[in-house]
Structure formats: structure tokens, C-alpha cells
Amino acid sequence: MVKPSVLVTRRWPAAVEQRLAAEYEVELNRSDRPLTPSELREAFLKYDAVLPTVTDRIGPDALDVPKAQTRILANYGVGYSHIDLENAKRHGMAITNTPDVLSDCTADLAMTLMLMVARRAGEGERQLRAGDWDGWCPTHLVGTKVSGKTLGIIGFGRIGQEVARRAHFGFGMKIVVFNRSPVDQQVLEQFSAVQENSVDDLLPLCDFVSLHCPGGPETRKLINSRRLDLMKPDAFLINTSRGEVVDEFALAQSLMFETIGGAALDVFEREPAIHPMLQQCTRNLVMLPHLGSATREARQAMGFRVLDNLHDFFDGKPPRDRVA
């Protein structure tokens, strides 16, 4: 039997690549750089399955092919706003993602960012490495206490709930949430959480706001200048969701004029490019290079989840994580 042909658009953990190679006719992107639209078009004409990541912008130009051979886009990652779903479906492509397996690690990183920005950890490390520390004193790098504060979570899915678990049970934080749909009361009660009716209602209540909503047109620039003005002047914004959820120019202005306490970002609108105004915010902004799922355990589990979806699809079963 002829094995389905599969293109992996970036390098994956070796264990996953080895299993893919054993089960499919696999082409690996050994250069490990994002593919161009023309390269993606060629791939859709040549392979039965394409396995993209968030770095692959699969828009109308990439999907501008007369008749695609590709039957499934098995995405390596939870978010899929980088894929033009309607155009992909027009070509008869199934789209899957990898939920569940990265929730713990992304939640861990959200808490890491929260602690870093509240306790000014980035500033402290830079000062030490530059040889500028003169020793302990009572007013040196005074930050903000995290324990017992109020955390607002926007997007209360798997990752948002894991953040709530860590914050509430680990740090005694009060939890308020906003979600597009009502959250089951039993889920809220696990964390003594309260669901607010709108983002606008949530923001003024919080000492920290953590974003866990999906990307896409509905959430683009969800956090804009008007909503930043609703935050407490000493509150912190944490984003491990999608870069486009935050208006980066508006956030930079809020940080420069200190109308909020600070921010910590793991994702950016035009990755890997960073907004030049954000680069200037050295005192009250922590930035990491999209490390949310960057653990050995999570990245391998993501790859094996893609394999599960491929197995389902090519066995004629509905893929367990089909999103379109």
C-alpha cells in the first residue's frame, strides 16, 4: 500500500519526526524556516497532508491553487488563526489542531510572566549581568506582591482554567473571568471564581489580567487604548494567547506613560518582529520569545497529537481534533 505523502513545515522533536518517517512518506523542512506562499502553493499541489505551525501564514495567496492534492492541514499547535479556514475548506481540506497537551506548560509560563513583571525580575537580572548592582538597600527594585491579589482571566478554556488553578490554590488569588459563553457554575466553583458579563466589567476589578482567548477577527486588538484605560493604574497585563489580541502601539503608550503597572508578553502581532515602541519599554515590560509550550514534554505531545489526527483521517475516521 502506498503511504500518504506528508510535509512537515518546521523541525519537530526528533522522536516525533522518526515516527512520522516510519509511517508516512515524509518531507522535512531541514532549513527550519517559515515557508513562503509560493512554497506552500507547491506543497498543496504535491502532498496529501501538510503539517503547519503558527509561523505558516496560510492565507488566500498560499491557497491560490487550481486543485489541491492536500486533504488535511494537521496543525502543530492549538491556535489556527493563521489558516484561512474558508479557503482551505473550499479545497476540501480538513483542519485539526493539538488541544489539551500544552495547557499545563502554557499556564506555567503565564504564572512565570506574572511573577517576573510583578517582582521586576527581568530588570534585576539585567542589572546583575551589567555589573550595576551596588548591594541590597530598602528601596531597590521594589515590586508588587502577587499572593492574595485579584486575577482576571479573559478566555476560560483549558489554559485559562489551569492558570486559575495555579493562581487560586498556589497564590491565594481571587479569580474573575470573562468568557464568550457562560462557564459551567461547577467549574467556576472549583476556583471560587466569578464570571463577569464583559471585558469592560472585568478590567477595573483586577490587579493582574491574563489573556487566554483565541486569535482571529473577533479578538483582534481586543485590548486597545480604551480598555487599557479601564485597568487599574498599578495593574499588570499578561499575554500568552495571540499577539494580535493586543494593540501593541496602545500598550506601549500605556507603559511609557505608566497608566498601567506593567505588562508581560510571550506573543507578538508580527513575530518575530517586535514593535519598536515595545522595545523601548525596558522598565515595566517583560518579553519572552513565544515559549508557552516550549518544554520537551509539551512539544513531543503536540507532535504525537498531530499523528493521532493523521491516523484518524487516513483510516477514514473523523479526526479527534478537527476544527474545520
Protein Blocks (a to p, Z undefined) as FASTA:
>chain_A
ZZdddddfbdcdfklmmmmmmmmccdddfkopacdfklmmmmmmmbmbdcddfklccdfk
lmmcfbdfblbdcdedjblklpcfklmmmnopacdddehjlmmmmmmmmmmmmmmmmnom
mmmmmmmmnopagbjcfkgopacdfehpacddehjafklmmmmmmmmmmnopacddddfb
dcdfklmmmnopacdfbfklmmmmpfbdcdfbdedjklgokbafklmmmpcfkbccddfk
bfklpcfklmmmmmmnopafbdcdfbdfklcbdcfklmmmmmlcccdehillmcfklmmm
mmmmmmmmmmmmmnopacfkbcZZ
